[in-house]
């Protein structure tokens, strides 16, 4: 008799928990959703998030707020997001760099690289940003060939701005140096592209690499010179901008951003956000706004995202290892 009463109580409790989960999914979201981003306002990542957040706000009829926590290679934002409540109201808009950093390398925080599903639960792939290279008008550099020639003539004298050690912008420039056989001087900017662009215009640094959302305004205004994009083919939106691959065959590098959630977030919420994110990314208006800044959508399921991240980590690990080895010398 006692055992039957115990099983009945357990069944009742399970029903309550299941009902609570269904209610959470049905009601979600019933208040503003915060998305932690590891880049400064105005960066390519930040601009992308705000375009997607605006569409999600309309889908959910709730405000979606970007919380900027730049610095430390993305580790600050990762820590803030990981320590947030796992109720679905704080998500993380993570950049490629936080997944491709080399564990234990000089300058890489202890909580990087992020892994899924060890550290966060995957929701969906959001966007990819081809890397654009811009030069200071005062540098005399008008092409990748100019850059390579100048760097070979004066090794280490040509400086480039990047948004942090170990980030994809840094790794991309390291890959460029490896492929071209040149040596450049890295100048890190923790606050995002704004200060870097100001120094580029002033001639204090010669080269900057970022997504178009970060360097586009300077290129469009003529304050900086766009010299290449790190895609295998020229982009339809930028037909006059050569690719790095035209000089260094096969060269490709780009940033990407994904949406993840703190561990313990209900699967029902993960699935709902993933499905609604796909709706937002398939919106023609969203695609047009992102394409205008050199950013492209690529919806994925949580499972597809996990596979993609694992593959990217394998690709970039040798580059990161080479960077770490050089730093130790």
DRENDO-1510 file (C-alpha; in Angstrom, 1 decimal, always signed):
<recs>
REC; n; res; u; v; w
REC; 1; UNK; +0.0; +0.0; +0.0 .
REC; 2; UNK; +2.8; +2.4; +0.9 .
REC; 3; UNK; +4.6; +1.6; -2.3 .
REC; 4; UNK; +1.5; +2.3; -4.4 .
REC; 5; UNK; +1.0; +5.6; -2.6 .
REC; 6; UNK; +4.7; +6.4; -3.2 .
REC; 7; UNK; +4.5; +5.7; -6.9 .
REC; 8; UNK; +1.3; +7.7; -7.2 .
REC; 9; UNK; +3.0; +10.7; -5.5 .
REC; 10; UNK; +5.9; +10.4; -7.9 .
REC; 11; UNK; +3.6; +10.3; -10.9 .
REC; 12; UNK; +1.8; +13.3; -9.6 .
REC; 13; UNK; +5.0; +15.2; -9.1 .
REC; 14; UNK; +6.2; +14.2; -12.6 .
REC; 15; UNK; +2.9; +15.5; -14.1 .
REC; 16; UNK; +3.4; +18.9; -12.2 .
REC; 17; UNK; +7.0; +19.2; -13.5 .
REC; 18; UNK; +5.9; +18.3; -17.1 .
REC; 19; UNK; +3.1; +20.8; -16.9 .
REC; 20; UNK; +5.5; +23.4; -15.6 .
REC; 21; UNK; +7.8; +22.8; -18.5 .
REC; 22; UNK; +5.0; +23.0; -21.1 .
REC; 23; UNK; +3.8; +26.2; -19.5 .
REC; 24; UNK; +7.3; +27.6; -19.6 .
REC; 25; UNK; +7.5; +26.8; -23.3 .
REC; 26; UNK; +4.0; +28.2; -24.0 .
REC; 27; UNK; +4.6; +31.4; -22.1 .
REC; 28; UNK; +8.1; +32.0; -23.3 .
REC; 29; UNK; +9.1; +34.7; -23.6 .
REC; 30; UNK; +6.8; +36.8; -21.3 .
REC; 31; UNK; +9.5; +39.4; -20.5 .
REC; 32; UNK; +12.5; +41.0; -22.2 .
REC; 33; UNK; +15.3; +38.6; -23.4 .
REC; 34; UNK; +18.9; +39.7; -22.9 .
REC; 35; UNK; +21.6; +38.6; -25.3 .
REC; 36; UNK; +25.2; +38.9; -24.1 .
REC; 37; UNK; +27.7; +39.9; -26.9 .
REC; 38; UNK; +31.5; +40.0; -26.6 .
REC; 39; UNK; +32.0; +42.9; -28.8 .
REC; 40; UNK; +31.8; +46.7; -28.4 .
REC; 41; UNK; +28.9; +48.7; -29.9 .
REC; 42; UNK; +29.4; +49.4; -33.5 .
REC; 43; UNK; +31.5; +46.3; -34.2 .
REC; 44; UNK; +30.4; +43.9; -37.0 .
REC; 45; UNK; +29.2; +41.4; -34.4 .
REC; 46; UNK; +27.2; +44.0; -32.5 .
REC; 47; UNK; +25.5; +45.4; -35.6 .
REC; 48; UNK; +24.6; +41.9; -36.7 .
REC; 49; UNK; +23.0; +41.1; -33.3 .
REC; 50; UNK; +20.9; +44.2; -33.3 .
REC; 51; UNK; +19.5; +43.5; -36.7 .
REC; 52; UNK; +18.5; +40.0; -35.7 .
REC; 53; UNK; +17.3; +41.1; -32.2 .
REC; 54; UNK; +14.9; +43.6; -33.8 .
REC; 55; UNK; +13.3; +40.8; -35.8 .
REC; 56; UNK; +13.1; +38.5; -32.8 .
REC; 57; UNK; +11.5; +41.3; -30.8 .
REC; 58; UNK; +8.7; +41.4; -33.3 .
REC; 59; UNK; +8.3; +37.7; -33.4 .
REC; 60; UNK; +8.1; +37.4; -29.6 .
REC; 61; UNK; +6.4; +40.8; -28.9 .
REC; 62; UNK; +9.0; +41.3; -26.3 .
REC; 63; UNK; +12.1; +43.5; -26.3 .
REC; 64; UNK; +15.4; +41.7; -27.1 .
REC; 65; UNK; +18.3; +43.6; -25.5 .
REC; 66; UNK; +22.0; +43.5; -26.4 .
REC; 67; UNK; +24.4; +43.5; -23.5 .
REC; 68; UNK; +27.9; +44.4; -24.6 .
REC; 69; UNK; +30.8; +42.9; -22.6 .
REC; 70; UNK; +33.9; +43.3; -24.7 .
REC; 71; UNK; +37.4; +42.5; -23.7 .
REC; 72; UNK; +39.7; +39.6; -22.7 .
REC; 73; UNK; +39.2; +37.8; -26.0 .
REC; 74; UNK; +35.5; +37.2; -25.3 .
REC; 75; UNK; +36.1; +35.6; -21.9 .
REC; 76; UNK; +34.3; +38.3; -20.0 .
REC; 77; UNK; +31.1; +37.9; -22.0 .
REC; 78; UNK; +31.4; +34.1; -21.8 .
REC; 79; UNK; +31.6; +34.3; -18.0 .
REC; 80; UNK; +28.7; +36.7; -17.7 .
REC; 81; UNK; +26.5; +34.5; -19.8 .
REC; 82; UNK; +27.5; +31.2; -18.2 .
REC; 83; UNK; +26.8; +32.6; -14.7 .
REC; 84; UNK; +23.4; +34.0; -15.7 .
REC; 85; UNK; +20.1; +32.2; -14.8 .
REC; 86; UNK; +19.3; +29.3; -17.1 .
REC; 87; UNK; +15.7; +30.4; -17.6 .
REC; 88; UNK; +16.0; +31.3; -21.2 .
REC; 89; UNK; +16.0; +35.1; -20.6 .
REC; 90; UNK; +19.8; +35.5; -20.9 .
REC; 91; UNK; +21.4; +34.0; -24.0 .
REC; 92; UNK; +24.9; +34.4; -25.5 .
REC; 93; UNK; +25.8; +35.7; -29.0 .
REC; 94; UNK; +29.2; +34.1; -29.2 .
REC; 95; UNK; +31.8; +34.8; -31.8 .
REC; 96; UNK; +34.1; +32.4; -33.6 .
REC; 97; UNK; +37.1; +33.5; -31.6 .
REC; 98; UNK; +35.8; +32.2; -28.3 .
REC; 99; UNK; +35.6; +28.7; -29.8 .
REC; 100; UNK; +38.9; +28.7; -31.7 .
REC; 101; UNK; +41.2; +30.1; -29.0 .
REC; 102; UNK; +43.9; +27.7; -27.9 .
REC; 103; UNK; +43.6; +26.5; -24.4 .
REC; 104; UNK; +46.6; +27.4; -22.2 .
REC; 105; UNK; +48.2; +29.7; -24.9 .
REC; 106; UNK; +49.8; +33.0; -23.8 .
REC; 107; UNK; +47.1; +35.6; -23.4 .
REC; 108; UNK; +44.2; +33.2; -23.6 .
REC; 109; UNK; +41.9; +33.3; -20.6 .
REC; 110; UNK; +41.4; +30.1; -18.6 .
REC; 111; UNK; +37.7; +29.9; -19.5 .
REC; 112; UNK; +38.4; +29.7; -23.3 .
REC; 113; UNK; +37.9; +28.0; -25.6 .
REC; 114; UNK; +34.2; +27.5; -25.2 .
REC; 115; UNK; +32.9; +24.1; -26.1 .
REC; 116; UNK; +29.4; +22.8; -26.7 .
REC; 117; UNK; +27.6; +21.2; -25.0 .
REC; 118; UNK; +30.2; +21.2; -22.2 .
REC; 119; UNK; +30.0; +25.0; -21.5 .
REC; 120; UNK; +26.8; +26.1; -23.3 .
REC; 121; UNK; +23.9; +24.6; -25.0 .
REC; 122; UNK; +23.8; +25.2; -28.8 .
REC; 123; UNK; +20.7; +27.0; -30.2 .
REC; 124; UNK; +21.6; +28.0; -33.8 .
REC; 125; UNK; +24.1; +29.5; -36.2 .
REC; 126; UNK; +23.3; +33.1; -36.9 .
REC; 127; UNK; +25.8; +34.6; -39.4 .
REC; 128; UNK; +29.1; +34.7; -41.0 .
REC; 129; UNK; +31.2; +37.7; -41.8 .
REC; 130; UNK; +33.9; +37.6; -44.4 .
REC; 131; UNK; +37.0; +39.5; -43.1 .
REC; 132; UNK; +37.7; +42.8; -44.9 .
REC; 133; UNK; +41.2; +44.3; -44.9 .
REC; 134; UNK; +41.5; +48.1; -45.0 .
REC; 135; UNK; +44.6; +50.3; -45.2 .
REC; 136; UNK; +45.3; +53.8; -44.0 .
REC; 137; UNK; +45.4; +56.4; -46.8 .
REC; 138; UNK; +48.7; +57.5; -45.3 .
REC; 139; UNK; +50.3; +54.1; -45.7 .
REC; 140; UNK; +50.6; +54.1; -49.4 .
REC; 141; UNK; +49.2; +50.5; -49.4 .
REC; 142; UNK; +46.5; +50.0; -52.1 .
REC; 143; UNK; +46.5; +46.2; -52.4 .
REC; 144; UNK; +47.5; +42.9; -50.9 .
REC; 145; UNK; +50.5; +42.9; -53.2 .
REC; 146; UNK; +51.5; +46.3; -51.8 .
REC; 147; UNK; +51.1; +45.1; -48.3 .
REC; 148; UNK; +53.3; +42.0; -48.9 .
REC; 149; UNK; +55.9; +44.0; -50.7 .
REC; 150; UNK; +56.1; +46.6; -47.9 .
REC; 151; UNK; +56.3; +44.0; -45.2 .
REC; 152; UNK; +59.0; +42.1; -47.0 .
REC; 153; UNK; +61.0; +45.3; -47.4 .
REC; 154; UNK; +60.7; +46.3; -43.8 .
REC; 155; UNK; +59.8; +43.2; -41.7 .
REC; 156; UNK; +57.8; +44.1; -38.5 .
REC; 157; UNK; +57.4; +47.7; -39.4 .
REC; 158; UNK; +53.9; +47.4; -40.9 .
REC; 159; UNK; +51.4; +47.4; -38.0 .
REC; 160; UNK; +47.8; +46.0; -38.0 .
REC; 161; UNK; +45.0; +46.6; -35.6 .
REC; 162; UNK; +43.0; +43.7; -34.2 .
REC; 163; UNK; +40.3; +43.4; -31.6 .
REC; 164; UNK; +42.2; +41.1; -29.3 .
REC; 165; UNK; +44.8; +38.4; -29.0 .
REC; 166; UNK; +43.5; +35.0; -30.1 .
REC; 167; UNK; +40.4; +36.3; -31.8 .
REC; 168; UNK; +39.5; +35.4; -35.4 .
REC; 169; UNK; +40.8; +38.8; -36.6 .
REC; 170; UNK; +44.2; +38.0; -35.0 .
REC; 171; UNK; +44.3; +34.4; -36.3 .
REC; 172; UNK; +43.3; +35.5; -39.8 .
REC; 173; UNK; +46.2; +38.0; -39.9 .
REC; 174; UNK; +48.6; +35.3; -38.6 .
REC; 175; UNK; +47.4; +33.0; -41.3 .
REC; 176; UNK; +48.0; +35.7; -43.9 .
REC; 177; UNK; +51.6; +36.2; -42.6 .
REC; 178; UNK; +52.2; +32.5; -42.7 .
REC; 179; UNK; +50.9; +32.2; -46.2 .
REC; 180; UNK; +52.7; +35.3; -47.5 .
REC; 181; UNK; +55.9; +34.8; -45.7 .
REC; 182; UNK; +55.9; +38.2; -44.0 .
REC; 183; UNK; +56.1; +39.7; -40.5 .
REC; 184; UNK; +53.7; +42.3; -39.3 .
REC; 185; UNK; +53.3; +44.0; -35.9 .
REC; 186; UNK; +50.0; +43.4; -34.1 .
REC; 187; UNK; +48.3; +46.3; -32.2 .
REC; 188; UNK; +45.4; +44.9; -30.1 .
REC; 189; UNK; +42.3; +47.1; -29.4 .
REC; 190; UNK; +40.1; +45.7; -26.6 .
REC; 191; UNK; +37.4; +48.4; -27.1 .
REC; 192; UNK; +36.4; +47.3; -30.6 .
REC; 193; UNK; +37.0; +48.8; -34.1 .
REC; 194; UNK; +36.1; +52.4; -33.3 .
REC; 195; UNK; +39.5; +53.4; -31.8 .
REC; 196; UNK; +41.3; +51.2; -34.3 .
REC; 197; UNK; +39.7; +52.9; -37.2 .
REC; 198; UNK; +40.5; +56.3; -35.7 .
REC; 199; UNK; +44.1; +55.3; -35.5 .
REC; 200; UNK; +44.0; +53.9; -39.0 .
REC; 201; UNK; +42.7; +57.1; -40.4 .
REC; 202; UNK; +45.3; +59.1; -38.5 .
REC; 203; UNK; +48.1; +56.8; -39.8 .
REC; 204; UNK; +49.1; +55.4; -36.4 .
REC; 205; UNK; +48.4; +51.9; -37.7 .
REC; 206; UNK; +48.6; +50.8; -41.3 .
REC; 207; UNK; +46.1; +48.0; -41.6 .
REC; 208; UNK; +42.9; +46.9; -39.9 .
REC; 209; UNK; +40.9; +43.7; -40.4 .
REC; 210; UNK; +37.3; +43.3; -39.3 .
REC; 211; UNK; +33.8; +42.4; -40.6 .
REC; 212; UNK; +32.3; +45.0; -42.9 .
REC; 213; UNK; +30.1; +46.3; -40.1 .
REC; 214; UNK; +33.3; +47.5; -38.4 .
REC; 215; UNK; +35.3; +48.8; -41.4 .
REC; 216; UNK; +32.6; +49.6; -43.9 .
REC; 217; UNK; +31.8; +53.2; -42.9 .
REC; 218; UNK; +35.5; +54.2; -43.3 .
REC; 219; UNK; +35.7; +52.5; -46.7 .
REC; 220; UNK; +32.5; +54.0; -48.0 .
REC; 221; UNK; +33.5; +57.5; -46.8 .
REC; 222; UNK; +36.9; +57.2; -48.4 .
REC; 223; UNK; +38.7; +57.7; -45.1 .
REC; 224; UNK; +40.2; +54.2; -45.4 .
REC; 225; UNK; +41.2; +52.1; -48.4 .
REC; 226; UNK; +39.5; +48.7; -48.8 .
REC; 227; UNK; +42.2; +46.4; -50.2 .
REC; 228; UNK; +40.8; +42.9; -50.0 .
REC; 229; UNK; +38.2; +40.5; -48.6 .
REC; 230; UNK; +39.2; +37.1; -47.3 .
REC; 231; UNK; +36.7; +35.1; -49.4 .
REC; 232; UNK; +37.6; +32.6; -52.2 .
REC; 233; UNK; +35.4; +34.6; -54.7 .
REC; 234; UNK; +34.5; +38.3; -54.9 .
REC; 235; UNK; +31.3; +39.2; -53.2 .
REC; 236; UNK; +28.4; +40.2; -55.4 .
REC; 237; UNK; +27.8; +43.3; -53.2 .
REC; 238; UNK; +31.5; +44.3; -53.6 .
REC; 239; UNK; +32.5; +43.4; -57.1 .
REC; 240; UNK; +35.4; +45.8; -57.2 .
REC; 241; UNK; +37.1; +44.6; -54.1 .
REC; 242; UNK; +39.7; +41.9; -54.8 .
REC; 243; UNK; +40.0; +38.8; -52.7 .
REC; 244; UNK; +43.1; +37.7; -50.8 .
REC; 245; UNK; +42.8; +34.5; -52.7 .
REC; 246; UNK; +43.6; +36.3; -56.0 .
REC; 247; UNK; +47.1; +36.8; -54.5 .
REC; 248; UNK; +47.3; +33.8; -52.2 .
REC; 249; UNK; +45.2; +31.0; -53.8 .
REC; 250; UNK; +42.7; +29.2; -51.6 .
REC; 251; UNK; +43.0; +31.8; -48.8 .
REC; 252; UNK; +39.7; +32.0; -46.8 .
REC; 253; UNK; +38.8; +33.3; -43.4 .
REC; 254; UNK; +35.8; +34.7; -41.8 .
REC; 255; UNK; +34.1; +35.5; -38.5 .
REC; 256; UNK; +30.9; +33.8; -37.4 .
REC; 257; UNK; +28.4; +34.2; -34.7 .
REC; 258; UNK; +26.2; +31.6; -33.0 .
REC; 259; UNK; +23.5; +31.7; -30.3 .
REC; 260; UNK; +23.9; +29.6; -27.3 .
REC; 261; UNK; +22.3; +29.3; -23.8 .
REC; 262; UNK; +23.5; +28.6; -20.3 .
REC; 263; UNK; +23.7; +25.0; -19.2 .
REC; 264; UNK; +20.4; +23.7; -17.7 .
REC; 265; UNK; +18.2; +25.8; -20.0 .
REC; 266; UNK; +15.0; +23.8; -20.8 .
REC; 267; UNK; +15.2; +21.9; -24.1 .
REC; 268; UNK; +11.7; +23.2; -24.9 .
REC; 269; UNK; +13.0; +26.7; -24.7 .
REC; 270; UNK; +16.1; +25.8; -26.8 .
REC; 271; UNK; +13.9; +24.4; -29.5 .
REC; 272; UNK; +11.6; +27.3; -29.5 .
REC; 273; UNK; +14.4; +29.9; -29.7 .
REC; 274; UNK; +16.1; +27.9; -32.5 .
REC; 275; UNK; +12.9; +27.7; -34.5 .
REC; 276; UNK; +12.1; +31.4; -34.1 .
REC; 277; UNK; +15.7; +32.3; -34.9 .
REC; 278; UNK; +15.3; +30.4; -38.2 .
REC; 279; UNK; +12.2; +32.5; -39.0 .
REC; 280; UNK; +14.1; +35.7; -38.2 .
REC; 281; UNK; +17.1; +34.7; -40.4 .
REC; 282; UNK; +14.9; +33.7; -43.3 .
REC; 283; UNK; +13.3; +37.1; -43.3 .
REC; 284; UNK; +14.2; +38.9; -46.6 .
REC; 285; UNK; +14.5; +42.2; -44.8 .
REC; 286; UNK; +17.0; +40.8; -42.3 .
REC; 287; UNK; +19.0; +39.2; -45.0 .
REC; 288; UNK; +19.1; +42.4; -47.0 .
REC; 289; UNK; +20.3; +44.5; -44.0 .
REC; 290; UNK; +23.0; +42.0; -43.2 .
REC; 291; UNK; +24.2; +41.6; -46.8 .
REC; 292; UNK; +24.6; +45.4; -46.9 .
REC; 293; UNK; +27.3; +45.1; -44.2 .
REC; 294; UNK; +28.9; +42.0; -45.6 .
REC; 295; UNK; +27.2; +39.5; -43.3 .
REC; 296; UNK; +25.3; +36.4; -44.4 .
REC; 297; UNK; +22.9; +34.1; -42.6 .
REC; 298; UNK; +23.1; +30.4; -42.4 .
REC; 299; UNK; +20.4; +28.8; -40.2 .
REC; 300; UNK; +21.3; +25.6; -38.4 .
REC; 301; UNK; +19.7; +23.2; -35.9 .
REC; 302; UNK; +21.3; +22.8; -32.5 .
REC; 303; UNK; +22.8; +19.5; -33.7 .
REC; 304; UNK; +24.1; +21.0; -36.9 .
REC; 305; UNK; +25.7; +23.8; -34.9 .
REC; 306; UNK; +27.5; +21.4; -32.7 .
REC; 307; UNK; +29.0; +19.6; -35.8 .
REC; 308; UNK; +30.0; +22.9; -37.4 .
REC; 309; UNK; +31.8; +24.2; -34.2 .
REC; 310; UNK; +33.7; +21.0; -33.8 .
REC; 311; UNK; +34.9; +21.2; -37.5 .
REC; 312; UNK; +36.0; +24.8; -37.1 .
REC; 313; UNK; +37.9; +24.0; -34.0 .
REC; 314; UNK; +39.9; +21.4; -35.9 .
REC; 315; UNK; +40.6; +23.8; -38.8 .
REC; 316; UNK; +41.9; +26.7; -36.6 .
REC; 317; UNK; +43.8; +24.7; -34.0 .
REC; 318; UNK; +47.0; +24.4; -36.0 .
REC; 319; UNK; +47.0; +28.2; -36.6 .
REC; 320; UNK; +46.5; +28.9; -33.0 .
REC; 321; UNK; +49.3; +26.4; -32.0 .
REC; 322; UNK; +51.7; +28.2; -34.4 .
REC; 323; UNK; +50.8; +31.6; -32.8 .
REC; 324; UNK; +51.3; +30.2; -29.3 .
REC; 325; UNK; +54.6; +28.7; -30.3 .
REC; 326; UNK; +55.8; +32.0; -31.7 .
REC; 327; UNK; +54.8; +33.9; -28.6 .
REC; 328; UNK; +56.9; +31.6; -26.4 .
REC; 329; UNK; +60.1; +32.2; -28.4 .
</recs>
